Structure formats: C-alpha cells, structure tokens
Amino acid sequence: MRIIIAEKPSVAQAVAGVLGGAKRAEGYIDCAGGTKVTWCFGHLLETAPPEDYVDGGKVKSTDLPVIPKEWKLTPRDGGAGKQVKVIRDLLKTAKEVVNAGDADREGQLLVDEVLIHLAWRGKTSRLWLSSLDDDSVKRALATLKTNESMRPVYDSALARQRADWLRGMNCSIAISRNLQAIGVPGSWSVGRVQTPTLALLVDRMRAIEDFKPRDHYQVEAELGDDGIKALWQIPDDLLIDGLLMDKTQAEAVVESVREQSMRVERFTSKTGERAAPMPYALSTLQKVASRRLGLSAKDTLAAAQELYEAKLTTYPRTDCPYLPMEMHADAGRILKAVAPGQDGLDAERKHAAWNTGKVEAHHGIIPTGQKPTASLSANAMRVFDLVCESYVRLFMPSERFETREAIFVAPGGERFRATARIVLEPGWTRLGEQEEDEEGVSPESGKLPVMIEGQTLQCRGAAVVAKRTAPPKPYTDGTLIAAMTGIHKLVTDPKLKARLKETAGLGTEATRASMIEVLMTREYAERKKKEIHPTPRGVQLIDMLRKVAPELADPGTTALQEDALADIAAGRAPLDVFMEHETEAVRGYTRTLLQGKLLDRDVVMHACPACQAARCAQLLSRAGKPYHRCPDCETAFADDGGKPGKKFEDKPEGGAGQRAVPAAGGPKCPACKKPTFKNETKGGKAYFRCGDCKSAWWPERKDEGKLGMKWEAKTA
C-alpha cells in the first residue's frame, strides 16, 4: 500500500481526483491501485515550549538560554493529534510513503517531521507540485523524486524553525524578565524576522518625524513656436544636496534668458524597446495588488492560495519570476482560455521570462487555463485578473518608443535641457497599467521636434519654479513588502549592501505577509487605512533593543541569515555549522537582554530568599507601598528596610485586599501558546485570561473547558 501525505485537504482531494476511485474515509481518501491519500493541516506538530526542557516546568533566568539537547515535537491544539493518529495507523501497513507537502521548504518539513515523529523508516518519495490542474498532477505523479534528494531543503527548513525558536523564545523570556524585575509588567516578544521588520517601521516613522521641508528652485524656459519646455542645468557649485536653495540665483537666470535666442548645442534621438514585465513572484504580486487593488499582503496571499487550490493558477509562494521552456507549449491553450479573441497575441512569442536555467524550486505565477467558477471570492477574482493580465502581456509585442534630448545654450552661457519620449508602437502597454517600478514612465512626455545642431530658438518666456521637498511616506503593505525584499537598499555598509543585493532579503515570499500580521496581533504595529505605523509599544521595544543588542533589530543581519538558509537548501552549507553559530549568538543575546540596562532607571537587585536568584527588585504596589518581587519564581516579599522581608503567601502584587492569582490551567492562548487562567467577572461569570498578552475569552457554550468568543473589551 502507498500513502500520499498532502499539506492540506484541498491538495489531497486534487491528487485523489487524478488517481481515481476515490472513497472518503475518516482522515484519508481511499483511491484506486492501493493508494491512500491523507493530509496535514499545515504543521501538525510544534516544537515543545521552553518549560518542557527545564526541571520543574518553570523557566528561571538561570535556565537561560534554553538549548534543547533533543528537540521535542508535540501535536498542536485542535484536531492535530487526531490526524497524527490517522497517519500513524496508515503507516502500519504502508510499503511506500509519498511526501506531497507544498513545493517549498516548509512543505518539505511539515510532512517529514511527522514521519520522523512516527519513526517511519520505509521507502519515501517526493511529489513536487507547482499547480493542481489534472495534467500537472499527472505529470508530477509520473516523475516522483526520492525524498532523500530533498534532504537539503528539509535541513534548511529545520534550521529556520530551530533558529526562530532559539532566538524568539530565549530573547523574549530574557527581555520580559529584565523588564518585570524593574516593574514593567507583561510579556515582550522578540523574533528573528518580526523584530527587524518592526525596525523598518520605526525608522520610517522617525524619518517622517525628523523631516524638515526645504524650499528649492528651478527655472523653466519656453522655447520657439512649438512651446518647448526646457529646464536649466544648474551648475554643481550652486547646489546643496543636489538642490538649488538660492532663489535669487534662479531669478537672475530668468532675467538673463528672457527674450534671448538660444542655440541648439546638441540634439540626440534614438529608438528603443521595452519588453513586458516578468510574470509575478509573490512579492511583486503583493506590491501590485496593494497599489492597484488596496489589498493587504495577507489578503493577496490568501487570494493567490485560493486560486491555486481552485486549480486556476500555479503555486503562489514563489520568489522566481522565470518560467520553464517546457511550459511554453501550453501557451496557445491558456491564451484561448484567459484572453479569447484578443488581438495582437502571438502564442509563439518567447519572452525573456522563458528560461529553464533560471528556474529553481518554483517558477512565476501564471494561469493554468482553467475557467473560474462563481464560488470564487471577490478578492481572488481580482487577483486572478492581475495574473492573467501579466501572462497575456508576455505574448504581446514590446513597446517601441523614441527618446529625444536637446541641450540649448543661452548668450550668457546658461544651459537648458529638453527631453521627449514618443511611443511609436504601444505593444503590451495597450493593456494600460504599469508595474510598481514602472511608475513615472509616461507614454509620451514633452514636445521636442527634430532639431539641427546650431539652429536657434527664441525664448518666449521663463519663470522660477518653486518646489518643496516632501517627507518619506508611511509604509503600506506593498511598500513594506518591497522594503523587505530589497533590504540592500536600506543598508549603508557597502560590502553588506553588495552581498544582500544578491539574496532574498528579509524573510521569504511565504513568511513576509504573516510577519506583518504578527506585528499587528502583538500590538507592535497598527493599520491606519492603507498605512502601517508602529505603536508606542513597538517603538519602545526597538529603542530598548538598540541600546543593548542592536543586531536583533538589524534587518541586514537577518537578511544574511536568509542567505545562509538558502545555502543550506542548495546543499552549499551544512545544518550543524549554522546551528552552532546560531546557538552561540543566542547565548550572547540572552545574557545581554537579561543584564542590560533597557530603561533609564537604576534598580537595586537583591538575592531572592525563595530561589536565590539575584533578581529580586523593589517595586511599588498600587497603594504606593514598597515590596519586592522575584521575576524568576514569581514570589513576592514585604519590604524590610529596602530588602526582601516576609514572604507574601497569596498576594504576589503586595497590595492589600488583592485576590490570589489563579493557576494557569486553562486552554492554551492561540497567540502565546501558554495556558490561560480561569477567572470570574464581578458578576461571577467565568472567563479565560492569558497572563502574557492579556487577551480574554468567554468559554465555549458547548464545552466550557474550551475557548469560545474572544472578549474584545479588556477586563480587570
């Protein structure tokens, strides 16, 4: 018997539909030929929390950093455990397993980790799907790879998973304990990609706040009977930061050239072509969807995933815009489906995008030629139109244009420049829209007839054009994705800039949208219409980190990690070397975050009488009375002459009349993955509260032991 394990049920259904004879069972599909198709729900397993690796189930400051000797995986909450049991039972009679995770490193990991967890040792193959239409699935089933050949991809995903855990868990606990010791309540989150992304937002906010507008000037002259517009070529010695700040200089030039004859010193004309843009990778699709459709990165990814699962487009989480030549044979069929009757299309045309040698794990996002159904969401339909438009453009002629430039010299020696761009054949631009990086390229600009060097034109008028510098714009989903993708543009070190220019940037195509949403969930960032801004809490986090551990907020450092992960996936670097380096880095970060002075306040630490950790600090209760509390064992003490005195048995806040803190034995918080506290409102109604993020939920009506509706109002 052969078992095929897909990443999600929808992919399993697509594979089962091609195999035939599908009969639905509990947790799998029985197909013809002795094949059973089952599925995961994304990651069924998660790395055990830090408390599972220390004695006593409570992470103390002295335990940090927590470096697992043997990594433990446990089923996620919900139905994950049940589905793991389904897969385990199927493996008992299997002769072969096929990993059918999505065609990326996470897809490789999430199936492989289940097989390793269940101690599978038998034959394992790999099904690599770039699209879910029947023909693509048939081709993939006929060309299965050995799963062992994908080991470097698995190692890369494992390195990413463990690096995220080591840095995120240890650094978050360390900074939280440091702040709790000096009276700053709550938990703080530090992430390998999340925190540098937040730093981009903070830096942009500061650039806007610190921006001081400056007035600058230009001179525009109108020449000849055709009304040619020409701009003064300002001498370098008059410029400050590339701008003319002295209005009197501009006014003097106006007076000098008005009504004067200007001689054509040089005239050039040349024709050129501009090919259609490349097909979309996920990041370019997200940028265009943000600009043209107003969609967030998360919504664009969700729409693209919906299209993929509906068999309408190819795999969405790709960072490669190129296409394999063998797919060119389908062009006629796909064009007939997505652009029936459209003139000017040539299915034989071979755009530069068709280059098998530049396709790695994935190729650009294109339509499959299937027809959309009425069940498609509105967002998915709009994104589908973008993908179809992008594909159709590949088979349209290049835009042909002519550029002209003339340099004019006034009697006083002042030089003026006029340019024009004239479209000779619109080609693919007949479809209208330009890409993000094509903004500012107008179909036709300026008036400039053919001229002869030496001829003269009368200056019909001249005027000073006053301008003012504009501040940077707040990030949107599209521009933040662009910044994460092209992180080299924001790095000042020339060597690092050159290296990062060749890498994938900050995060990956599959994770950037989720990182933005994580910042929102953890209240480090917020949306204001289309704009994304850091919250005061987010700004405080970056400021604290930059005081003691600036590398944790440095996008360039994290981008280099992505470079290293890509090397592992390509087989150019070993997993163990990467993990050794990451482990040592985490040791240093943890020590710094525990001991560093994060805020500008002096706090005297005493040894805790309960656990002996030298982290017991004097705090003030709500009533303004001093007391002491240890952030490691959470024991509180009365003040005894500035030192910890008598232990508070059930009043950890040290204030009179406060209730004892209930045990954290409720369902896990969806965001923090830690047990919640069961509490009661003043009216005696039960609810669950997360001690870290302070979110609250009402119990589920049918099962009061589970979380139900989230309580938006934050109760006391």
Secondary structure as UniProt FT lines:
FT   STRAND          2..6
FT   HELIX           9..19
FT   STRAND          23..25
FT   TURN            26..27
FT   STRAND          28..31
FT   HELIX           32..34
FT   STRAND          35..39
FT   STRAND          45..47
FT   HELIX           50..53
FT   HELIX           55..57
FT   HELIX           61..63
FT   STRAND          73..75
FT   TURN            77..79
FT   HELIX           80..91
FT   TURN            92..93
FT   STRAND          96..100
FT   HELIX           105..117
FT   TURN            118..119
FT   STRAND          123..126
FT   HELIX           134..142
FT   STRAND          145..146
FT   HELIX           147..150
FT   HELIX           151..181
FT   TURN            182..183
FT   TURN            192..193
FT   HELIX           194..210
FT   STRAND          215..223
FT   TURN            224..227
FT   STRAND          228..232
FT   HELIX           236..238
FT   STRAND          239..240
FT   TURN            241..242
FT   STRAND          243..244
FT   HELIX           247..257
FT   TURN            258..259
FT   STRAND          261..274
FT   HELIX           282..288
FT   HELIX           289..293
FT   HELIX           297..309
FT   TURN            310..311
FT   HELIX           325..330
FT   HELIX           331..338
FT   TURN            340..341
FT   TURN            343..344
FT   TURN            347..348
FT   TURN            352..353
FT   HELIX           356..358
FT   TURN            374..375
FT   HELIX           378..393
FT   TURN            394..395
FT   STRAND          399..409
FT   TURN            411..412
FT   STRAND          415..425
FT   HELIX           427..431
FT   HELIX           436..438
FT   TURN            439..440
FT   TURN            453..454
FT   STRAND          456..468
FT   STRAND          475..476
FT   HELIX           477..485
FT   HELIX           487..490
FT   HELIX           494..500
FT   TURN            501..502
FT   TURN            509..511
FT   HELIX           512..521
FT   TURN            522..523
FT   STRAND          525..528
FT   TURN            529..530
FT   STRAND          531..534
FT   HELIX           536..548
FT   HELIX           550..553
FT   HELIX           555..569
FT   TURN            570..571
FT   HELIX           575..595
FT   STRAND          605..606
FT   TURN            609..611
FT   TURN            614..615
FT   STRAND          616..620
FT   TURN            622..623
FT   STRAND          626..629
FT   TURN            631..633
FT   STRAND          636..640
FT   TURN            641..642
FT   STRAND          643..648
FT   TURN            652..653
FT   TURN            656..657
FT   TURN            670..672
FT   STRAND          677..680
FT   TURN            682..683
FT   STRAND          686..689
FT   TURN            691..693
FT   STRAND          696..699
FT   TURN            704..705
FT   STRAND          707..711
//
